[in-house]
Amino acid sequence: MRTLAIGGFLASLVLFAAVEWAARREGSRIPTLGEVCAYVMRYEVGSVPVGRIGLFGFWWWLGWHFLAR
């Protein structure tokens, strides 16, 4: 089971790298990770920065599940 989980994470990293590489090609219409993060960070509902709160929550969840031991 552990090997399957590690394989899944490695496959995700390879897929992420391939999409990022495709996004950085000349004339590509695929947004880079930085562009996606900038778009999410600008999202607001009224005066509440929902995008920033969501991104903070994502990083909190990621750290809680993978770094807290």
Secondary structure by P-SEA (a helix, b strand, c coil): caaaaaaaaaaaaaaaaaaaaaaaccccccccaaaaaaaaaaccccccaaaaaaaaaaaaaaaaccccc
